[in-house]
């Protein structure tokens, strides 16, 4: 069944955004700030336009203000989709194309019919993206200690599948096809990766706790264990958690968040109240917002025993559960029809209980053991590298001492040579020889002038 024009059109546009929304990590947390900083620093290359073929001035296209998908190429994705959506022909095709065709990339073929103005802008966006990726490659090379080496950008750009790197100048059908398919595929594994990240976080937390206990004496260790068990007990002591998406859970939101009488609960009115962007669908963010009241029963940021990262994992579990139950066409959106249908099921009226994280350990003892063995190997490798670096440092210090000794020896040799050179250039001192009349017989010393006048003369 096809929806109205406006609703169907918005749903497809929303699909492109919301199905691609999340926190996909290709570079990891430590690189994101750098990635977006570098993006902001890039300038686009000038675009050559034949002014004789340009249509009359059109409305200036503004930068998109869409929700961040979390993909490392998020801005590129959003700007491309936003500018395409401004083209009347593409917008019309977007309305008439079903979800599966969008996923398969059939919509990309309509790129050949968009206006020259939009195509020129898309060319510019692609050049910006290619420049950004080249800059990231260069930064990564510098971080890995390969500064100054020749970079084969064509080879390295192959790792980025969301564009055709062989043509870095113009945005073609293949680029749109790659962009939609890559974003869809990347986000398909998003939830799984988030669960794996959380599992590693929990195992690391337990490992650090056990390592800390090893540093304590018996009495302190006993007190620490007692405190740990007390915190676990306090965390588990909370009000009953309603089954996510059940009548009880939604009625609680209706009463406490919306301030309405629970006896007047109406699914359609509830849906319209919480469809915050008014597009006729619950996206993942709108759905997760419905669980805040339930999560506040378990988690308080001011309590020592409550971990806010665990709260976000619980929120993800709730959203996944409701999506699996309600999103029948698997488009990562909940339509009003899907929502109303779900409220008529037995599970909505008489749900099973909901088990929270403390009742569902995220890792097994075997997984923890393997994780700790992996950490031990990493620590051993790190120690080996540290020892090698220390040995290299010692060798460098020894070589430096040798160089300093050679320098001192060379300096002394230069000073000695300068001294010898100075001695050779000084004139010799000549001694004065006294005359015979100044020396008396038997006396080797000359006489003074006065004594010479007193001597008798001989005839």
C-alpha positions in Angstrom: 0.0 0.0 0.0 1.4 3.4 -1.0 1.3 6.3 1.4 0.4 9.9 0.5 2.8 11.9 -1.6 4.3 13.9 1.2 4.4 11.1 3.7 6.0 8.6 1.2 8.5 11.2 0.0 9.6 12.0 3.5 9.8 8.4 4.5 12.3 7.6 1.7 14.4 10.6 2.6 14.1 9.7 6.2 15.2 6.2 5.4 18.4 7.4 3.8 19.2 9.2 6.9 17.8 7.1 9.7 18.8 3.7 8.4 22.4 5.0 8.2 22.4 6.6 11.7 24.6 5.3 14.5 28.2 5.4 15.6 30.1 3.3 13.1 33.9 3.2 13.9 36.2 2.9 11.1 39.0 5.0 12.7 38.1 4.6 16.3 37.5 7.2 19.1 41.0 8.7 19.1 40.8 9.8 15.4 37.3 11.3 15.3 38.3 14.8 16.5 41.2 14.8 14.1 39.0 13.7 11.2 36.4 16.4 11.6 39.1 19.0 12.3 40.8 18.1 9.0 37.5 18.2 7.2 36.9 21.7 8.4 40.4 22.8 7.1 39.9 21.5 3.5 39.0 23.9 0.7 37.2 22.8 -2.5 38.9 23.1 -5.9 37.4 25.7 -8.2 34.7 24.5 -10.6 34.9 25.5 -14.2 31.4 26.4 -15.6 30.4 27.4 -19.1 28.6 30.6 -18.3 26.8 30.5 -21.7 24.9 27.4 -20.7 24.1 28.4 -17.1 20.4 28.7 -16.3 19.1 31.9 -14.7 20.2 32.4 -11.1 18.8 29.8 -8.7 18.3 29.8 -5.0 21.6 29.4 -3.2 22.0 25.9 -1.7 22.6 25.9 2.0 24.7 23.5 4.0 22.7 20.6 5.4 21.5 20.5 9.0 20.6 16.8 9.1 21.2 14.5 12.0 24.7 13.0 12.2 24.8 9.4 11.1 28.1 8.7 13.0 29.8 7.5 9.8 33.3 8.8 9.2 32.0 10.1 5.8 28.9 11.5 7.4 29.1 15.1 6.2 29.8 14.0 2.6 26.8 11.6 2.8 24.4 14.3 4.2 25.5 17.0 1.8 25.1 14.7 -1.2 21.6 13.6 -0.2 20.5 17.1 0.8 21.5 18.6 -2.6 20.0 15.7 -4.5 16.7 16.2 -2.6 16.6 19.8 -3.8 16.4 18.6 -7.5 12.7 18.3 -8.5 13.2 15.3 -10.8 15.2 13.3 -8.2 12.7 14.2 -5.5 9.9 12.8 -7.6 11.8 9.6 -8.2 12.6 9.4 -4.5 8.9 9.4 -3.9 8.1 6.6 -6.4 11.0 4.4 -5.4 10.4 1.7 -2.8 12.8 1.0 0.0 14.3 -2.1 -1.5 15.2 -0.3 -4.7 17.0 2.4 -2.7 19.0 -0.3 -0.8 19.9 -2.0 -4.1 21.1 1.3 -5.6 18.5 1.6 -8.4 17.8 5.2 -7.3 21.4 6.1 -8.3 20.6 5.8 -12.0 18.4 8.9 -11.7 21.5 11.0 -11.2 21.8 11.4 -15.0 18.6 13.5 -15.0 19.3 16.0 -12.2 20.0 19.7 -13.0 23.4 21.0 -14.1 23.6 23.2 -11.0 23.2 20.2 -8.6 25.7 18.0 -10.6 28.3 20.8 -10.5 27.8 21.0 -6.7 28.1 17.2 -6.4 31.4 17.3 -8.4 32.7 19.9 -5.9 31.6 17.8 -2.9 33.4 14.8 -4.3 36.7 16.7 -4.9 36.4 17.9 -1.3 35.9 14.3 0.0 38.9 13.0 -2.1 41.1 15.7 -0.7 40.0 14.9 2.8 40.8 11.3 2.4 44.2 12.0 1.0 44.9 14.3 3.9 43.8 11.5 6.3 46.1 9.1 4.6 49.0 11.5 4.9 48.3 12.1 8.6 48.0 8.3 9.3 51.4 7.8 7.5 53.0 10.5 9.7 51.5 8.9 12.8 53.0 5.5 11.8 56.4 7.0 11.4 56.4 7.0 7.6 56.8 10.8 7.2 58.6 11.7 4.0 57.8 8.5 2.2 56.1 8.6 -1.2 52.4 8.0 -0.9 50.5 5.9 -3.5 47.1 7.6 -3.0 45.3 5.6 -5.7 46.2 2.4 -4.0 45.4 3.6 -0.5 42.1 5.2 -1.6 40.8 1.7 -2.4 40.1 1.1 1.3 37.3 3.8 1.1 34.4 2.1 -0.7 31.9 5.0 -0.5 33.2 6.6 -3.7 34.9 5.8 -7.0 38.6 6.8 -6.3 39.6 6.2 -10.0 37.7 9.3 -11.0 38.4 11.9 -8.3 37.0 14.8 -10.3 33.3 14.2 -11.1 30.4 12.7 -9.2 28.8 9.9 -11.3 26.1 7.3 -11.0 28.6 4.8 -9.5 29.5 7.3 -6.8 25.9 7.6 -5.6 25.5 3.8 -5.8 28.6 3.2 -3.8 27.6 5.9 -1.2 24.2 4.4 -0.5 25.3 0.8 -0.5 28.4 1.5 1.7 26.5 3.4 4.3 23.7 0.8 4.4 26.3 -2.1 4.8 28.3 -0.2 7.3 25.3 0.4 9.6 24.0 -3.2 9.3 26.8 -4.3 11.7 26.6 -1.2 13.9 24.7 -2.7 16.7 26.8 -5.8 16.8 30.0 -3.7 17.0 28.5 -1.6 19.8 27.8 -4.8 21.7 31.3 -6.1 21.2 32.8 -2.7 22.3 30.6 -2.9 25.5 31.6 -6.4 26.2 35.3 -5.5 26.0 34.6 -2.5 28.3 33.0 -4.8 30.9 35.8 -7.4 30.8 38.4 -4.7 31.1 36.6 -3.2 34.1 36.5 -6.7 35.8 40.1 -7.3 34.9 41.2 -4.0 36.5 39.2 -4.8 39.6 40.9 -8.2 40.0 44.3 -6.7 39.4 43.6 -4.0 42.0 42.7 -6.7 44.6 46.1 -8.4 44.1 47.8 -5.2 45.3 45.9 -5.2 48.7 46.7 -7.1 51.9 44.2 -9.7 53.1 42.2 -7.3 55.3 41.9 -4.6 52.7 41.0 -7.1 50.0 38.2 -8.4 52.2 36.8 -4.9 52.7 37.0 -4.2 49.0 35.1 -7.4 48.1 32.4 -6.6 50.6 32.1 -3.1 49.2 31.8 -4.5 45.6 29.1 -6.9 46.6 27.2 -4.1 48.4 27.3 -1.9 45.3 26.0 -4.8 43.2 23.1 -5.3 45.6 22.3 -1.6 45.7 22.3 -1.4 41.9 19.9 -4.5 41.6 17.5 -2.9 44.1 15.3 -0.9 41.8 11.6 -0.7 40.8 10.1 -3.1 38.4 11.2 -2.5 34.8 8.3 -2.6 32.3 8.7 -4.6 29.1 10.0 -2.1 26.4 7.2 -1.3 24.0 4.5 -2.8 26.2 1.2 -1.1 27.1 2.4 -0.6 30.7 5.7 1.0 29.6 4.0 3.4 27.1 1.2 4.3 29.5 3.9 5.3 32.1 5.4 7.6 29.5 1.9 8.9 28.7 1.3 9.7 32.3 4.7 10.9 33.6 6.3 12.5 30.6 3.2 13.7 28.8 1.1 14.5 31.9 -2.0 12.7 30.6 -4.5 10.4 32.3 -3.4 6.7 31.7 -7.1 5.8 31.4 -7.2 7.9 28.2 -4.3 6.2 26.6 -4.6 6.3 22.8 -1.9 4.6 20.6 -2.4 7.0 17.6 -2.3 10.1 19.8 0.8 8.7 21.6 2.5 8.1 18.3 1.9 11.6 17.1 3.1 13.1 20.4 6.4 11.3 20.2 7.0 11.6 16.4 9.1 14.7 17.1 9.9 15.5 13.5 6.4 14.8 12.3 7.4 12.6 9.4 5.0 9.8 10.3 7.7 7.4 11.6 9.5 6.5 14.7 13.3 6.5 13.9 15.8 4.9 16.3 16.4 8.1 18.2 12.7 8.8 18.8 12.2 5.2 19.8 15.1 5.2 22.3 13.8 8.4 23.9 10.7 6.5 25.0 12.8 4.3 27.3 14.3 7.1 29.4 11.8 6.8 32.2 12.5 3.0 32.5 16.2 3.6 32.5 16.0 6.2 35.2 14.6 3.5 37.5 17.9 1.7 37.3 20.6 4.3 36.7 21.4 7.5 38.5 24.6 9.3 37.5 25.1 10.5 41.1 25.2 6.9 42.4 28.5 5.1 42.7 26.9 1.7 41.8 25.4 2.9 38.5 27.5 2.9 35.3 26.2 5.3 32.6 27.8 3.3 29.9 25.7 0.3 31.0 22.7 2.5 30.8 23.3 3.2 27.1 23.8 -0.5 26.5 20.5 -1.2 28.2 18.9 1.5 26.0 20.3 -0.2 22.9 19.0 -3.6 24.0 15.5 -2.1 24.5 15.5 -0.4 21.1 16.7 -3.6 19.3 14.0 -5.6 21.0 11.2 -3.2 20.0 12.5 -2.9 16.4 12.6 -6.7 16.1 9.0 -6.9 17.3 7.4 -4.0 15.6 9.5 -3.1 12.4 8.0 -5.8 10.2 9.6 -4.5 6.9 13.0 -4.1 8.5 13.6 -0.5 7.2 14.8 0.6 10.7 11.7 2.8 11.0 8.4 2.2 12.8 5.4 3.5 10.8 2.1 4.4 12.4 0.5 1.3 10.9 3.3 -0.9 12.3 2.9 0.7 15.7 -0.9 0.4 15.8 -0.7 -3.3 14.7 1.8 -4.0 17.5 -0.5 -2.4 20.1 -3.2 -5.0 19.2 -1.0 -8.0 19.9 -1.2 -10.1 23.1 2.5 -9.4 23.8 1.6 -5.6 24.1 -1.1 -6.2 26.6 0.4 -9.1 28.5 4.2 -8.9 28.1 6.8 -11.1 29.7 9.1 -9.6 32.3 12.2 -7.7 31.2 15.6 -8.9 32.4 18.2 -6.1 32.8 21.9 -6.3 32.2 22.7 -7.6 35.7 20.5 -10.6 35.0 22.1 -11.2 31.6 25.9 -11.2 31.9 27.5 -9.9 28.7 30.5 -12.3 28.8 31.3 -15.8 29.9 34.1 -16.9 32.2 35.8 -18.4 29.1 35.6 -15.1 27.2 37.1 -13.2 30.2 39.9 -15.7 30.4 40.7 -15.3 26.7 40.5 -11.5 27.1 43.0 -11.6 30.0 45.3 -13.8 28.1 45.2 -11.4 25.2 46.0 -8.5 27.6 48.9 -10.5 29.0 50.3 -11.1 25.5 50.0 -7.5 24.7 51.7 -6.5 27.9 54.5 -9.0 27.2 55.0 -7.6 23.7 54.9 -4.1 25.2 57.6 -5.0 27.7 59.7 -6.5 25.0 59.5 -3.4 22.9 60.2 -1.3 26.0 63.3 -3.4 26.8 64.5 -3.1 23.2 64.0 0.7 23.4 65.9 0.8 26.6 68.8 -1.2 25.1 68.8 1.1 22.1 68.8 4.1 24.5 71.8 2.7 26.4 73.6 2.0 23.1 73.0 5.5 22.0 74.2 6.9 25.4 77.4 4.8 25.0 78.0 6.0 21.5 77.4 9.5 22.7 80.0 9.1 25.4 82.5 7.8 22.9 81.8 10.8 20.6 82.3 13.1 23.6 85.6 11.5 24.5 86.8 11.7 20.8 85.7 15.3 20.7 87.7 16.1 23.9 90.8 14.2 22.5 90.5 16.1 19.2 90.2 19.4 21.0 93.4 18.7 23.1 95.3 17.7 19.9 94.2 21.0 18.2 95.4 23.0 21.3 98.8 21.2 21.3 99.2 21.9 17.6 98.4 25.6 18.1 101.0 25.8 20.9 103.7 24.3 18.7 102.8 26.7 15.9 103.2 29.7 18.2 106.6 28.6 19.4 108.0 28.3 15.9 106.9 31.8 14.9 108.7 33.7 17.9 112.3 35.3 17.0 115.4 33.8 19.0 116.9 36.0 21.8 120.7 37.0 21.2 123.1 37.5 24.2 125.4 40.6 24.5 129.2 39.9 24.3 131.3 42.3 26.5 134.5 44.0 25.1 138.0 43.1 26.3 138.6 46.4 28.1 135.6 45.8 30.2 137.0 42.6 31.6 139.9 42.5 34.2 142.3 39.6 34.3 141.0 36.9 36.5 137.6 38.5 36.5 134.8 37.4 34.2 132.6 40.3 35.0 132.9 43.6 33.1 133.8 46.8 35.1 131.7 49.9 35.3 132.4 53.0 33.3 133.8 54.8 36.4 136.2 52.1 37.3 137.6 52.1 33.8 138.6 55.9 34.2 140.6 55.2 37.5 142.9 52.6 36.0 146.6 53.8 35.5 147.9 54.1 32.0 151.1 52.3 30.9 153.8 53.9 28.8 
